[in-house]
Amino acid sequence: MALSAARVSQYKRDGFLIVEDLLRERDLEPVIDEIAGQVDNFAQTLFNAGKISSTYAGRDPYTRMAAIAADFDEAPGLFQVSTPMGPALAKLWSSAVLLDIVAQFIGPDIEGGAIWNVRPKVPENALMTVPWHQDSAYLAAEGQYTPQPACWIPLLDVTAELGCLQVVRGGHSPIGNAPHHVEKKVADPRSWYLYIREEDLPPGEVVTCEMRKGSVLFLNENVPHCGLRNRSSRVRWAIDLRWQRPTDPTGLEGVLIRGPRMRSASEPGFRPDMARWAREEREKYDEWVKRGDRDPLDPAIDGSWYFARWDPDFRRSSGAAA
Ligand SMILES: O=C(O)CCC(=O)C(=O)O
């Protein structure tokens, strides 16, 4: 379903757009089932390693990760960074329903973005509460001008209480980054987030994006947004996916492999090989985990490349160029 010209203009003007009822049950249910299976494996691994006292197998998908996190509060973040992309999610990411809209934003040559996440935001967990930021601030300076639209897909109806997103309407322009800071210096030392101070947010209405399941929030890479704290008793599951043009820098060179090619203007029948890409991404992840005998269940997220961009203390410690 292509957007009307007015809706595309709205995205360009506001830096975000909620498209209601874009996805049907049959688009989302396979993804939800796939994630439930991944949580099952994950719980078993944590249980075998003595990190949790039960696998909480009787729980439903909207309470199970909360029970796991009550034993091991880093579990949701570890799930987010360590779980491979499954075929159902890969299919949704490369589906016409999303790509037809993305093509209206960046044109007909499309590659997946290198960063994607499945986020189990459990209640009252500071490590899953995402402060104000622009996605482009997490990239190297040379990638920050790459158009990289994202979409954020809740897997249940979301409200402010459940920890939905807030955005600053129009805050994506003029292009560039507000000053970002490293959250671990002022909050939980395990945090991997950057944050913008309230006083540095660009002017604009703060919009709280309460959404029904099936709706999709598209975000410009420069629009400031945050994910509210989950004050409910349920797990707020959501997925974020990105795209860009294959000729632009990712801003993650040397850190993550490029995302999969999804569309080609010169080859209209092009079909992405998502399974091959998912295997290659996994190989890279395994190499990274094995580096320096890392514990695969250590949830610490190495944000050294973007910390170094924003904080001189991390430039010194990583030896990275300013
Ligand atoms: O899911 C959330 O709460 C935050 C998501 C977010 O900040 C992002 O997708 O960039």
PDBQT file of the ligand as one rigid body, heavy atoms in Angstrom, charges set to zero:
ROOT
HETATM    1  O1  LIG A 401      11.443   0.663  21.884  1.00  0.00    +0.000 OA
HETATM    2  C1  LIG A 401      11.807   1.616  22.573  1.00  0.00    +0.000 C 
HETATM    3  O2  LIG A 401      11.349   1.854  23.683  1.00  0.00    +0.000 OA
HETATM    4  C2  LIG A 401      12.840   2.562  22.019  1.00  0.00    +0.000 C 
HETATM    5  C3  LIG A 401      13.054   2.387  20.554  1.00  0.00    +0.000 C 
HETATM    6  C4  LIG A 401      14.048   3.342  19.993  1.00  0.00    +0.000 C 
HETATM    7  O3  LIG A 401      14.501   4.250  20.606  1.00  0.00    +0.000 OA
HETATM    8  C5  LIG A 401      14.493   3.154  18.617  1.00  0.00    +0.000 C 
HETATM    9  O4  LIG A 401      13.962   2.298  17.915  1.00  0.00    +0.000 OA
HETATM   10  O5  LIG A 401      15.420   3.900  18.198  1.00  0.00    +0.000 OA
ENDROOT
TORSDOF 0
